[in-house]
Amino acid sequence: MGLIGGIIGGAAGIAGSIFGGISASKAMKKVKNNLQDQKRTNQDWYDQRYNEDATQRADAQAILARTEAAIKSRNRAATGAAAVMGGTEESVAATKAANAQAQAEATSNIAVNAERRKDSIEQQYQQRDAQLNEALNNMEVNKAQAISQAVQGVASAAGNIAGAF
């Protein structure tokens, strides 16, 4: 019965090693697919956020609307003051020019902030991408170790069968 027990035990060891290797491989495949999905999501996030028009963002639109409202108010006030007090067209023109400059500065500030925002987005994307790549690399190392352990388990079980003879 020792010979048969050794054969059965060795066969069970081989089967267990193979099953364990298959199970580990399936689990690693799921992890890899999940990490690749995360990489795609990260890329989609980056593409959308990096390429969006900064002047169309709600905060930029609010700044532009407030600036435009203030400019219109100052232009009306300058025109009204000129009409009531007898001001010159040059003073009205100077007010309008100053207001146009304020509008240009507001737009310029939005552009500067947009570049900072893009830099931040790029940094976040690169950091997350590096983390995901590291996780994928670690998973491949773990996969290689699992395969090695499964092969060692099969070899050990086969040795036990041979020893039974």
Accessible surface in RSA format (square Angstrom, percent):
REM  Atomic radii and reference values for relative SASA: ProtOr
REM  Chains: A
REM  Algorithm: Lee & Richards
REM  Probe-radius: 1.40
REM  Slices: 20
REM RES _ NUM      All-atoms   Total-Side   Main-Chain    Non-polar    All polar
REM                ABS   REL    ABS   REL    ABS   REL    ABS   REL    ABS   REL
RES MET A   1   190.64  98.7 143.70  95.1  46.95 111.8 125.96 107.1  64.68  85.7
RES GLY A   2    64.40  79.4   0.00   N/A  64.40  79.4  46.37 127.3  18.03  40.4
RES LEU A   3    80.78  45.0  72.89  52.1   7.89  19.8  74.69  52.5   6.09  16.4
RES ILE A   4    92.42  52.6  91.92  68.5   0.50   1.2  92.42  66.6   0.00   0.0
RES GLY A   5    39.32  48.5   0.00   N/A  39.32  48.5  30.72  84.3   8.60  19.3
RES GLY A   6    23.98  29.6   0.00   N/A  23.98  29.6  21.73  59.6   2.25   5.0
RES ILE A   7    56.78  32.3  56.78  42.3   0.00   0.0  56.78  40.9   0.00   0.0
RES ILE A   8   109.39  62.2 106.94  79.7   2.45   5.9 108.81  78.4   0.58   1.6
RES GLY A   9    42.74  52.7   0.00   N/A  42.74  52.7  33.16  91.0   9.58  21.5
RES GLY A  10     1.84   2.3   0.00   N/A   1.84   2.3   0.60   1.6   1.25   2.8
RES ALA A  11    48.84  44.9  44.15  68.1   4.69  10.7  45.74  64.4   3.10   8.2
RES ALA A  12    62.32  57.3  47.17  72.8  15.15  34.5  54.53  76.8   7.79  20.6
RES GLY A  13    30.48  37.6   0.00   N/A  30.48  37.6  28.46  78.1   2.02   4.5
RES ILE A  14    42.39  24.1  42.39  31.6   0.00   0.0  42.39  30.5   0.00   0.0
RES ALA A  15    59.72  54.9  51.24  79.1   8.48  19.3  57.18  80.5   2.54   6.7
RES GLY A  16    42.70  52.7   0.00   N/A  42.70  52.7  34.17  93.8   8.53  19.1
RES SER A  17    24.10  20.4  12.40  16.6  11.69  26.9   9.52  20.3  14.58  20.4
RES ILE A  18    86.47  49.2  81.55  60.8   4.92  11.9  85.74  61.7   0.73   2.0
RES PHE A  19   142.89  71.5 141.08  87.4   1.81   4.7 142.68  86.5   0.20   0.6
RES GLY A  20    35.78  44.1   0.00   N/A  35.78  44.1  30.68  84.2   5.10  11.4
RES GLY A  21    21.64  26.7   0.00   N/A  21.64  26.7  14.92  41.0   6.72  15.0
RES ILE A  22    87.88  50.0  84.63  63.1   3.25   7.8  87.39  62.9   0.49   1.3
RES SER A  23    45.13  38.1  38.11  50.9   7.02  16.2  32.90  70.1  12.23  17.1
RES ALA A  24    29.10  26.8  21.43  33.1   7.67  17.4  29.02  40.9   0.08   0.2
RES SER A  25    51.97  43.9  48.26  64.4   3.71   8.5  21.36  45.5  30.61  42.9
RES LYS A  26   134.50  65.6 131.49  80.7   3.01   7.2  79.19  71.3  55.31  58.9
RES ALA A  27    54.31  49.9  48.72  75.2   5.59  12.7  53.12  74.8   1.20   3.2
RES MET A  28    29.06  15.0  28.76  19.0   0.30   0.7  28.71  24.4   0.35   0.5
RES LYS A  29   139.94  68.3 135.08  82.9   4.87  11.6  82.58  74.3  57.37  61.1
RES LYS A  30   153.39  74.8 147.24  90.3   6.16  14.7  91.88  82.7  61.52  65.5
RES VAL A  31    72.22  47.5  69.95  63.3   2.27   5.5  72.22  62.7   0.00   0.0
RES LYS A  32    70.23  34.3  70.23  43.1   0.00   0.0  26.96  24.3  43.26  46.1
RES ASN A  33    73.76  50.9  72.62  70.2   1.14   2.8  22.01  53.0  51.75  50.0
RES ASN A  34    80.16  55.3  76.66  74.1   3.50   8.4  17.27  41.6  62.89  60.8
RES LEU A  35    17.42   9.7  17.42  12.5   0.00   0.0  17.42  12.2   0.00   0.0
RES GLN A  36    62.54  35.0  61.42  44.9   1.12   2.7  12.19  26.0  50.35  38.2
RES ASP A  37    69.34  48.6  67.73  67.4   1.62   3.8  22.17  52.2  47.18  47.1
RES GLN A  38    55.00  30.8  50.47  36.9   4.53  10.8  24.87  52.9  30.13  22.9
RES LYS A  39    52.68  25.7  48.95  30.0   3.73   8.9  40.80  36.7  11.89  12.7
RES ARG A  40   139.07  58.4 137.00  69.8   2.06   4.9  71.99  98.4  67.08  40.7
RES THR A  41    91.52  65.1  88.62  89.8   2.90   6.9  64.40  86.5  27.12  41.0
RES ASN A  42    13.87   9.6   9.32   9.0   4.55  11.0   6.65  16.0   7.23   7.0
RES GLN A  43    66.25  37.0  66.25  48.4   0.00   0.0  33.52  71.3  32.73  24.8
RES ASP A  44    93.10  65.2  87.76  87.3   5.34  12.6  28.75  67.7  64.34  64.2
RES TRP A  45    74.59  29.9  69.34  33.6   5.25  12.3  62.21  33.2  12.39  20.1
RES TYR A  46    36.82  17.2  36.82  21.0   0.00   0.0  19.25  14.5  17.57  21.7
RES ASP A  47    60.33  42.3  57.76  57.5   2.58   6.1  23.05  54.3  37.28  37.2
RES GLN A  48   126.06  70.5 113.29  82.8  12.77  30.4  38.46  81.9  87.60  66.4
RES ARG A  49    77.82  32.7  77.80  39.7   0.02   0.1  15.23  20.8  62.60  37.9
RES TYR A  50    58.90  27.5  58.74  33.4   0.15   0.4  23.50  17.7  35.40  43.6
RES ASN A  51   103.51  71.4  74.60  72.1  28.92  69.6  28.43  68.4  75.08  72.6
RES GLU A  52    54.56  31.3  39.26  29.7  15.30  36.4  24.67  47.7  29.89  24.4
RES ASP A  53    80.43  56.3  64.87  64.6  15.56  36.8  34.85  82.0  45.58  45.5
RES ALA A  54    16.20  14.9  12.35  19.1   3.85   8.8  12.35  17.4   3.85  10.2
RES THR A  55    43.36  30.8  43.36  44.0   0.00   0.0  36.03  48.4   7.33  11.1
RES GLN A  56   120.96  67.6  99.35  72.6  21.61  51.5  38.10  81.1  82.86  62.8
RES ARG A  57    74.53  31.3  66.99  34.1   7.54  18.0  19.76  27.0  54.77  33.2
RES ALA A  58    87.41  80.4  69.10 106.6  18.31  41.7  75.61 106.5  11.80  31.3
RES ASP A  59    79.03  55.4  69.22  68.9   9.81  23.2  42.11  99.1  36.92  36.8
RES ALA A  60     5.14   4.7   4.02   6.2   1.11   2.5   5.13   7.2   0.01   0.0
RES GLN A  61    76.73  42.9  74.61  54.5   2.12   5.1  30.13  64.1  46.61  35.3
RES ALA A  62    41.93  38.6  33.20  51.2   8.73  19.9  41.26  58.1   0.68   1.8
RES ILE A  63    62.14  35.4  61.47  45.8   0.67   1.6  61.85  44.5   0.29   0.8
RES LEU A  64    31.42  17.5  31.18  22.3   0.24   0.6  31.42  22.1   0.00   0.0
RES ALA A  65    61.76  56.8  50.07  77.3  11.69  26.6  57.24  80.6   4.51  12.0
RES ARG A  66   152.64  64.1 144.08  73.4   8.56  20.4  76.37 104.4  76.27  46.2
RES THR A  67    25.05  17.8  19.51  19.8   5.54  13.2  12.80  17.2  12.25  18.5
RES GLU A  68    82.47  47.3  82.47  62.4   0.00   0.0  21.86  42.3  60.61  49.5
RES ALA A  69    59.84  55.0  50.08  77.3   9.76  22.2  55.62  78.3   4.22  11.2
RES ALA A  70    39.52  36.3  31.63  48.8   7.89  18.0  39.19  55.2   0.33   0.9
RES ILE A  71    18.93  10.8  18.93  14.1   0.00   0.0  18.93  13.6   0.00   0.0
RES LYS A  72   108.75  53.1 106.59  65.4   2.16   5.1  62.90  56.6  45.85  48.8
RES SER A  73    56.20  47.5  53.64  71.6   2.56   5.9  17.32  36.9  38.88  54.5
RES ARG A  74   105.81  44.4 102.34  52.2   3.48   8.3  58.49  79.9  47.32  28.7
RES ASN A  75    32.57  22.5  32.21  31.1   0.37   0.9  10.86  26.1  21.71  21.0
RES ARG A  76   160.27  67.3 150.19  76.6  10.08  24.0  77.92 106.5  82.35  49.9
RES ALA A  77    64.87  59.6  49.42  76.3  15.45  35.1  61.41  86.5   3.46   9.2
RES ALA A  78    19.33  17.8   8.42  13.0  10.91  24.8  16.81  23.7   2.52   6.7
RES THR A  79    69.76  49.6  68.45  69.4   1.32   3.1  62.83  84.4   6.93  10.5
RES GLY A  80    32.23  39.7   0.00   N/A  32.23  39.7  31.73  87.1   0.50   1.1
RES ALA A  81    44.69  41.1  36.55  56.4   8.14  18.5  42.23  59.5   2.46   6.5
RES ALA A  82    16.57  15.2  10.83  16.7   5.75  13.1  13.11  18.5   3.47   9.2
RES ALA A  83    85.65  78.7  47.12  72.7  38.53  87.6  59.57  83.9  26.08  69.1
RES VAL A  84   130.45  85.8  97.87  88.6  32.58  78.5 104.03  90.4  26.42  71.7
RES MET A  85   160.34  83.0 123.62  81.8  36.72  87.4 101.11  86.0  59.23  78.5
RES GLY A  86    60.56  74.7   0.00   N/A  60.56  74.7  33.09  90.8  27.47  61.5
RES GLY A  87    38.89  48.0   0.00   N/A  38.89  48.0  22.03  60.5  16.86  37.8
RES THR A  88    76.24  54.2  69.54  70.5   6.70  16.0  67.21  90.3   9.03  13.6
RES GLU A  89   150.51  86.4 142.73 108.0   7.78  18.5  56.82 109.9  93.69  76.5
RES GLU A  90   128.44  73.7 121.31  91.8   7.13  17.0  69.34 134.1  59.10  48.2
RES SER A  91    57.45  48.5  48.19  64.3   9.27  21.4  47.41 101.0  10.05  14.1
RES VAL A  92    19.02  12.5  18.92  17.1   0.10   0.2  19.02  16.5   0.00   0.0
RES ALA A  93    57.69  53.0  49.32  76.1   8.37  19.0  53.38  75.2   4.31  11.4
RES ALA A  94    62.37  57.3  50.03  77.2  12.34  28.1  57.43  80.9   4.94  13.1
RES THR A  95    40.03  28.5  34.79  35.3   5.24  12.5  18.81  25.3  21.22  32.1
RES LYS A  96    99.52  48.6  95.09  58.3   4.43  10.5  44.28  39.9  55.25  58.8
RES ALA A  97    63.79  58.6  49.99  77.1  13.79  31.4  58.42  82.3   5.37  14.2
RES ALA A  98    63.00  57.9  48.86  75.4  14.14  32.2  56.55  79.6   6.45  17.1
RES ASN A  99     4.61   3.2   4.61   4.5   0.00   0.0   0.73   1.8   3.87   3.7
RES ALA A 100    61.81  56.8  50.40  77.8  11.41  26.0  56.60  79.7   5.21  13.8
RES GLN A 101   100.90  56.4  97.24  71.1   3.66   8.7  37.48  79.8  63.42  48.1
RES ALA A 102    32.15  29.6  26.20  40.4   5.94  13.5  28.96  40.8   3.19   8.4
RES GLN A 103    54.38  30.4  54.38  39.7   0.00   0.0  35.16  74.8  19.22  14.6
RES ALA A 104    54.91  50.5  43.26  66.8  11.65  26.5  50.24  70.7   4.68  12.4
RES GLU A 105    91.07  52.3  89.12  67.4   1.94   4.6  29.87  57.8  61.19  50.0
RES ALA A 106    10.82  10.0   6.32   9.8   4.50  10.2  10.08  14.2   0.74   2.0
RES THR A 107    58.45  41.6  58.05  58.8   0.40   1.0  49.99  67.1   8.46  12.8
RES SER A 108    58.98  49.8  52.83  70.5   6.15  14.2  27.64  58.9  31.34  43.9
RES ASN A 109    90.46  62.4  89.64  86.6   0.82   2.0  18.54  44.6  71.92  69.5
RES ILE A 110     9.57   5.4   7.53   5.6   2.04   4.9   8.67   6.2   0.90   2.4
RES ALA A 111    55.76  51.3  49.32  76.1   6.44  14.7  54.83  77.2   0.94   2.5
RES VAL A 112    70.00  46.1  66.66  60.3   3.34   8.0  69.59  60.5   0.41   1.1
RES ASN A 113    73.76  50.9  70.34  68.0   3.42   8.2  24.79  59.7  48.97  47.3
RES ALA A 114    12.15  11.2   9.36  14.4   2.79   6.4  11.70  16.5   0.45   1.2
RES GLU A 115   101.38  58.2 101.38  76.7   0.00   0.0  46.02  89.0  55.37  45.2
RES ARG A 116   154.81  65.0 147.59  75.2   7.22  17.2  66.37  90.7  88.44  53.6
RES ARG A 117    44.16  18.5  38.25  19.5   5.91  14.1  39.58  54.1   4.58   2.8
RES LYS A 118    53.17  25.9  53.17  32.6   0.00   0.0  11.50  10.3  41.68  44.4
RES ASP A 119    93.06  65.2  87.05  86.6   6.01  14.2  27.86  65.6  65.20  65.0
RES SER A 120    48.54  41.0  45.14  60.2   3.40   7.8  27.32  58.2  21.22  29.7
RES ILE A 121     5.04   2.9   5.04   3.8   0.00   0.0   5.04   3.6   0.00   0.0
RES GLU A 122    59.50  34.2  59.50  45.0   0.00   0.0   9.78  18.9  49.72  40.6
RES GLN A 123   125.72  70.3 122.08  89.2   3.64   8.7  33.87  72.1  91.85  69.7
RES GLN A 124    89.41  50.0  84.84  62.0   4.57  10.9  33.31  70.9  56.10  42.5
RES TYR A 125    37.56  17.5  37.56  21.4   0.00   0.0  20.39  15.3  17.16  21.2
RES GLN A 126   101.85  57.0  95.87  70.1   5.98  14.2  31.48  67.0  70.37  53.4
RES GLN A 127   112.02  62.6 103.66  75.8   8.36  19.9  33.45  71.2  78.57  59.6
RES ARG A 128    94.05  39.5  93.27  47.5   0.77   1.8  31.33  42.8  62.72  38.0
RES ASP A 129    30.87  21.6  30.87  30.7   0.00   0.0   1.47   3.5  29.41  29.3
RES ALA A 130    60.32  55.5  50.66  78.2   9.66  22.0  56.18  79.1   4.13  10.9
RES GLN A 131    88.55  49.5  81.58  59.6   6.97  16.6  34.80  74.1  53.75  40.8
RES LEU A 132     3.60   2.0   3.41   2.4   0.19   0.5   3.60   2.5   0.00   0.0
RES ASN A 133    57.70  39.8  56.99  55.1   0.71   1.7  18.66  44.9  39.04  37.7
RES GLU A 134   107.58  61.8 104.35  78.9   3.23   7.7  31.79  61.5  75.79  61.9
RES ALA A 135    34.48  31.7  26.89  41.5   7.58  17.3  31.11  43.8   3.36   8.9
RES LEU A 136    26.07  14.5  25.79  18.4   0.29   0.7  26.07  18.3   0.00   0.0
RES ASN A 137    95.40  65.8  93.20  90.1   2.20   5.3  22.62  54.4  72.78  70.3
RES ASN A 138    77.17  53.2  76.13  73.6   1.04   2.5  18.98  45.7  58.19  56.2
RES MET A 139    12.17   6.3   9.53   6.3   2.64   6.3  11.79  10.0   0.37   0.5
RES GLU A 140    71.42  41.0  66.28  50.1   5.13  12.2  42.53  82.3  28.88  23.6
RES VAL A 141    83.42  54.9  80.37  72.8   3.05   7.3  83.19  72.3   0.23   0.6
RES ASN A 142    76.37  52.7  73.86  71.4   2.51   6.0  14.11  34.0  62.25  60.2
RES LYS A 143    70.25  34.3  70.25  43.1   0.00   0.0  23.79  21.4  46.46  49.5
RES ALA A 144    60.17  55.3  50.72  78.3   9.45  21.5  55.01  77.5   5.16  13.7
RES GLN A 145   100.27  56.1  97.01  70.9   3.26   7.8  33.56  71.4  66.71  50.6
RES ALA A 146    20.92  19.2  15.82  24.4   5.10  11.6  17.81  25.1   3.12   8.3
RES ILE A 147    97.28  55.4  95.46  71.1   1.83   4.4  97.24  70.0   0.04   0.1
RES SER A 148    52.77  44.6  45.71  61.0   7.06  16.3  30.40  64.7  22.37  31.3
RES GLN A 149   123.75  69.2 115.79  84.6   7.96  19.0  35.36  75.3  88.39  67.0
RES ALA A 150    21.76  20.0  15.64  24.1   6.12  13.9  21.25  29.9   0.51   1.4
RES VAL A 151    93.44  61.5  91.07  82.4   2.37   5.7  93.04  80.8   0.40   1.1
RES GLN A 152   116.31  65.0 110.42  80.7   5.90  14.0  41.07  87.4  75.25  57.1
RES GLY A 153    23.05  28.4   0.00   N/A  23.05  28.4  20.05  55.0   3.00   6.7
RES VAL A 154    46.89  30.9  46.89  42.4   0.00   0.0  46.89  40.7   0.00   0.0
RES ALA A 155    62.10  57.1  47.72  73.6  14.38  32.7  53.60  75.5   8.50  22.5
RES SER A 156    68.45  57.8  54.69  73.0  13.76  31.7  36.25  77.2  32.20  45.1
RES ALA A 157     4.60   4.2   3.05   4.7   1.55   3.5   4.21   5.9   0.39   1.0
RES ALA A 158    44.67  41.1  39.52  61.0   5.15  11.7  40.59  57.2   4.08  10.8
RES GLY A 159    41.96  51.7   0.00   N/A  41.96  51.7  32.83  90.1   9.13  20.4
RES ASN A 160    92.93  64.1  83.33  80.5   9.59  23.1  19.30  46.4  73.63  71.2
RES ILE A 161    34.76  19.8  34.76  25.9   0.00   0.0  34.76  25.0   0.00   0.0
RES ALA A 162    69.34  63.8  51.48  79.4  17.86  40.6  56.46  79.5  12.88  34.1
RES GLY A 163    66.77  82.3   0.00   N/A  66.77  82.3  38.39 105.3  28.38  63.6
RES ALA A 164    28.98  26.6   1.79   2.8  27.19  61.8  13.84  19.5  15.13  40.1
RES PHE A 165   162.62  81.4 103.64  64.2  58.98 153.5 116.89  70.9  45.73 130.9
END  Absolute sums over single chains surface
CHAIN  1 A    11028.4       9474.8       1553.6       6665.8       4362.6
END  Absolute sums over all chains
TOTAL         11028.4       9474.8       1553.6       6665.8       4362.6
